[in-house]
Structure formats: C-alpha cells, structure tokens
C-alpha cells in the first residue's frame, strides 16, 4: 500500500512538472511569436473551462463540491489575488526570457516571509533567511546583467510575486480543501475577470485582432488555454496525492528544467556570464529553501508534543 502511494506521488509530481514546464514554453511562444496581448480574456476563458470541468466531475460523481456563498465571500480576496497573479505573470512573460522569468518568480518566497511576519506573526529560522538571501542576491546579479532588461516586465513579475504570496498567506488562514479552492478561485476569475474583459472591450478586440485561419496560431492559443486549465488540476492532484511541500519541491524542479531549456533554446550568447551565475544562485537558493522546509516538516511529523509541533511550524 505504501509503495503504491509513493508511486502515485511520484507520478503526480512528475505530471505537475511536465505540465507546468510545457505551459511556460507554450505561453512564451504565444506571447512572443504572435504578440498575443489579450491576457484578461485568456484567464477568463480558462476559469470558465475549469468550472465546466468541475461540474462534469460532480455530475459523474467523481467529486462532490458544493458551492457556498458565505465561503465564496470569505475567499474573495485570496481568489482575486490569484487571478491578478495569473494576469500580471503572463504579461511579464511576454518580454522576459524564461530563465529570468523563473528567477524573478522565485522572489515569491521573500514576499511570503514578509507577509507571514506582518500578518501571521510567524518569524522564519536563520536557515530560511539565508536561503532567501541567496535567492534575492542571485536575482539582483542576474537582473543587473540581463541583456534583455525590460523594466515594465520586471515590475509585472514582481507584482506577480506580491499577488501570489498574498494568495498563499491568505489561504493559510483557511481550512478549505484544495479542490474547493479551485472552484472558488475559478468563480471569482470567471465573473470579475470576465466582466473586466467585456467592459474594457478586450474580448471584442481579441476576436478581431488575430488571423483565426492560421492553424499554427489556433493550435498555440488552444494549447495555452488548455494547459492553463490542466496546470490548475495538476496542482490540486499533486497537493491531494502528496503534500504542499512536495508541490513546492516540484516547483523548484520545474524551475531548473525550464531554466536549462531556456538557456539551451535561446542560445548561450543571449546571456552574460554574470547573468548565468545570478540565475544559478537564485535556483540553488530555491532548492535550499525547499530542502530546509522538508527537514522542518520531517521534524514536525516525528514530534509528539502539540506545543513543540506549533513551534517547529513557525520556522
């Protein structure tokens, strides 16, 4: 039984890494090659598709998710943060190479630590602070030596980190199941982002702005659309089958694969030596952070006293 659970965990983690990596490259292709700019409409459509999938799963009795208005209101701010995170992250990716995009996104852990200290009164251990310092130092070195530096994209990437960390800190105060979170996040995105898409006219210009007879563009758009939905489902599967910690470690693995792939496909000439050193420092800091979290979780699992468990969790 334990062996089967391990196999399921490995498969779930690998599935998440695969989907997440492919989606990053597909999004980059759509945004850069076809100059796709209607991110709001894309996010709204992904949310609608996820809602349809959840309803189908409910109908087939694979899942039992009931919508509750009180819980929807309670989760409004984290759901809004997640929706805004997706929009600004895609906007940032349009003018950043994937290696630098991943490097900037790893700054999320820094904002999480700040959020936990300010709102949850949880203070990190010295090891955590050191690992985050390595991440930040690597980002500064890489950014200062970025040959394709684009200030607005850096701002959007940092905004994405703020929204994502806000989401993660806020949901820590909720005991909502991962699959329920997916439902409430999608409802908020479908209605608010969908409404914004209509009011701003984004959805209408989206229809008229592209050559829908170009089969390559259609395939690229559909892949980004469907992979965005699949990514959300893979996150839920990985969290349910394994743990949030495994998801975090898998995220670092995905970052490594995407970084190496980006450098390989872009060509080494597009990067300075200092830029690569900064990216690798940032990546190493991410792995160290995940490793420290893993050790802390193992200590908690072996702990017997509830008070001791509370103390370790704070770290």
C-alpha positions in Angstrom: 0.0 0.0 0.0 2.8 2.4 1.0 4.7 1.5 -2.2 1.6 2.3 -4.3 1.2 5.7 -2.6 4.8 6.5 -3.3 4.3 5.6 -7.0 1.2 7.8 -7.1 3.1 10.6 -5.5 6.0 10.4 -8.0 3.5 10.3 -10.9 1.6 13.3 -9.6 4.7 15.3 -9.0 6.2 14.4 -12.5 2.8 15.3 -14.1 2.8 18.7 -12.5 6.5 19.4 -13.5 5.7 18.3 -17.1 2.5 20.3 -17.5 4.0 23.4 -15.8 7.2 23.3 -18.0 5.3 22.8 -21.3 2.8 25.5 -20.4 5.6 28.1 -19.7 7.1 27.5 -23.1 3.7 27.4 -24.9 2.7 30.7 -23.2 6.1 32.3 -24.2 5.6 31.1 -27.8 2.1 32.6 -27.9 3.0 35.9 -26.3 6.3 36.5 -28.2 5.8 35.0 -31.7 2.1 36.0 -32.2 2.3 39.1 -30.0 -0.7 38.0 -28.1 -1.8 40.7 -25.6 -5.3 39.7 -24.6 -4.3 38.1 -21.3 -7.5 39.1 -19.4 -9.7 37.2 -21.9 -7.4 34.2 -21.8 -7.6 33.9 -18.0 -11.4 34.4 -18.0 -11.8 31.6 -20.6 -9.6 29.3 -18.5 -11.7 29.9 -15.5 -14.9 29.1 -17.3 -13.5 25.9 -18.7 -12.4 24.8 -15.2 -15.9 25.5 -13.9 -17.3 23.3 -16.7 -14.8 20.5 -15.8 -15.8 20.7 -12.1 -19.5 20.4 -13.0 -18.8 17.4 -15.2 -16.8 15.7 -12.4 -19.7 16.4 -10.0 -22.2 15.0 -12.4 -20.2 11.9 -12.9 -19.9 11.7 -9.0 -16.1 11.7 -9.2 -16.1 14.7 -6.9 -18.6 16.3 -4.5 -18.0 20.0 -4.4 -20.9 22.2 -3.3 -20.8 26.0 -3.8 -21.4 28.1 -0.7 -21.9 31.9 -0.9 -20.6 32.6 2.6 -17.3 30.7 1.7 -17.1 32.5 -1.6 -17.2 35.8 0.2 -14.6 34.6 2.7 -12.2 33.5 -0.1 -12.8 36.6 -2.3 -9.5 38.3 -1.6 -7.3 35.3 -2.0 -9.2 34.3 -5.2 -8.8 37.8 -6.5 -5.1 37.8 -5.7 -4.7 34.5 -7.6 -6.5 35.9 -10.7 -4.4 39.1 -10.7 -1.3 37.0 -10.2 -2.1 35.0 -13.4 -2.7 38.1 -15.4 0.4 40.0 -14.5 2.6 36.9 -14.7 1.6 36.3 -18.3 2.1 40.0 -19.1 5.6 39.8 -17.6 6.5 36.7 -19.6 5.9 38.5 -22.9 9.2 40.4 -22.7 11.3 38.2 -20.4 13.2 35.1 -21.3 12.1 32.1 -19.4 15.2 31.9 -17.3 14.8 35.4 -16.0 11.1 35.0 -15.6 11.6 32.0 -13.3 14.4 33.8 -11.4 12.1 36.7 -10.6 9.2 34.5 -9.7 11.3 32.7 -7.1 11.3 36.0 -5.2 7.7 35.0 -4.1 9.2 33.2 -1.1 10.6 36.6 0.1 7.2 38.2 0.0 5.7 35.2 1.7 8.1 35.6 4.6 7.3 39.3 4.9 3.6 38.5 4.7 3.8 35.9 7.4 5.8 38.1 9.7 3.4 41.1 9.3 0.0 39.3 9.2 0.6 36.0 10.9 3.4 36.9 13.3 5.4 33.9 12.2 9.1 34.5 12.1 11.5 32.4 9.9 14.5 30.5 11.0 18.0 31.7 10.3 18.5 29.0 7.6 15.3 30.1 5.8 16.5 33.7 5.9 19.9 32.7 4.5 18.3 30.7 1.6 16.0 33.6 0.7 19.1 35.9 0.8 20.8 33.7 -1.8 17.6 33.8 -3.9 17.5 37.6 -3.7 21.2 38.1 -4.3 21.1 35.8 -7.4 18.1 37.8 -8.7 19.9 41.1 -8.3 23.1 39.8 -10.0 21.1 38.3 -12.9 18.9 41.3 -13.4 21.8 43.8 -13.4 23.4 41.8 -16.1 20.3 41.0 -18.1 20.9 41.8 -21.8 17.2 41.9 -22.5 16.3 44.0 -19.5 12.7 45.3 -19.8 11.6 47.5 -16.8 7.8 47.1 -17.2 8.1 43.3 -17.4 10.3 43.3 -14.2 7.6 45.4 -12.5 4.8 43.0 -13.6 6.9 40.0 -12.5 7.4 41.5 -9.0 3.7 42.3 -8.9 3.0 38.7 -9.7 5.2 37.7 -6.7 3.2 40.0 -4.4 -0.2 38.7 -5.6 1.0 35.1 -5.4 2.4 35.5 -1.9 -0.7 37.3 -0.8 -2.8 34.4 -2.0 -0.6 31.8 -0.3 -0.5 33.7 3.0 -4.3 34.3 3.0 -5.3 30.7 2.3 -3.1 29.5 5.2 -5.8 31.0 7.4 -8.5 28.9 5.6 -9.1 25.2 6.0 -10.7 24.9 2.6 -9.9 21.8 0.6 -7.7 22.3 -2.5 -10.4 21.2 -4.9 -12.9 23.6 -3.3 -10.3 26.4 -3.6 -10.1 25.7 -7.3 -13.9 26.1 -7.6 -14.0 29.4 -5.7 -10.9 30.8 -7.4 -12.5 30.0 -10.8 -15.8 31.5 -9.9 -14.1 34.8 -8.9 -12.0 34.8 -12.0 -14.8 33.9 -14.4 -17.1 36.7 -13.2 -14.7 39.5 -12.3 -12.1 39.0 -14.9 -14.8 38.1 -17.5 -16.6 41.3 -16.6 -13.4 43.3 -17.0 -12.8 41.7 -20.3 -16.2 42.8 -21.6 -16.1 46.3 -20.1 -12.6 47.1 -21.4 -13.5 45.6 -24.8 -10.7 43.2 -24.6 -12.8 40.2 -25.6 -14.1 42.0 -28.7 -10.7 43.2 -29.9 -9.4 39.7 -29.1 -11.8 38.3 -31.7 -10.8 40.8 -34.4 -7.1 41.1 -33.7 -5.8 37.6 -34.9 -5.9 35.5 -38.0 -8.1 32.6 -37.0 -7.4 30.9 -40.3 -3.8 30.5 -39.2 -3.7 26.9 -37.9 -0.4 27.4 -36.1 -1.8 30.4 -34.1 -5.0 28.5 -33.3 -3.0 25.5 -32.0 -0.7 27.7 -30.0 -3.7 29.5 -28.4 -5.6 26.4 -27.6 -2.6 24.8 -26.1 -2.1 27.8 -23.8 -5.8 27.8 -22.9 -6.0 24.1 -22.1 -2.6 23.8 -20.4 -3.6 26.6 -18.1 -6.6 24.6 -17.0 -4.6 21.4 -16.8 -2.0 23.1 -14.6 -4.6 24.0 -12.0 -5.8 20.4 -12.0 -2.3 19.1 -11.7 -1.6 21.4 -8.7 -4.7 20.0 -7.0 -3.7 16.4 -7.8 -0.2 16.9 -6.6 -1.4 18.6 -3.4 -4.0 15.9 -2.6 -1.9 12.8 -3.5 1.3 14.1 -1.9 1.6 17.4 0.1 2.0 21.1 -0.4 5.7 20.6 0.4 6.1 18.1 -2.5 4.4 20.7 -4.7 7.0 23.3 -3.7 9.9 21.0 -4.3 8.4 20.0 -7.7 8.1 23.7 -8.5 11.9 24.1 -8.0 12.5 21.1 -10.3 10.3 22.7 -12.9 12.3 25.9 -12.5 15.5 24.0 -13.1 14.2 22.3 -16.2 12.7 25.5 -17.6 15.9 27.5 -16.9 18.1 24.9 -18.6 15.7 24.6 -21.5 15.5 28.4 -21.9 19.3 28.8 -22.0 19.6 25.9 -24.5 16.9 27.1 -26.9 17.8 30.9 -26.6 21.5 30.2 -27.1 24.2 30.9 -24.6 25.2 34.1 -26.5 22.0 35.8 -25.2 23.3 35.6 -21.6 26.3 37.1 -19.9 28.5 35.0 -17.5 27.3 37.1 -14.6 23.7 36.7 -15.7 24.0 32.9 -15.7 25.8 32.9 -12.3 22.9 35.0 -10.9 20.3 32.7 -12.3 22.1 29.6 -10.9 22.5 31.3 -7.5 18.8 32.0 -7.5 18.0 28.4 -8.5 20.3 27.0 -5.8 18.7 29.2 -3.2 15.3 27.8 -4.2 16.4 24.2 -3.7 18.0 25.1 -0.4 14.7 26.7 0.7 12.7 23.6 -0.3 15.2 21.3 1.5 15.0 23.3 4.7 11.2 23.2 4.6 11.4 19.4 4.0 13.6 18.9 7.0 11.3 21.1 9.2 8.3 19.0 8.1 10.0 15.8 8.9 10.8 17.1 12.4 7.1 18.0 12.8 6.0 14.6 11.7 8.2 12.9 14.4 7.1 15.3 17.1 4.7 14.1 19.8 4.0 17.2 21.8 1.5 19.6 20.2 3.3 22.6 21.6 6.6 21.5 20.0 4.8 21.0 16.7 3.5 24.5 16.9 7.0 25.8 17.4 8.5 24.0 14.5 5.8 25.0 12.2 6.6 28.6 12.9 10.0 28.1 11.4 
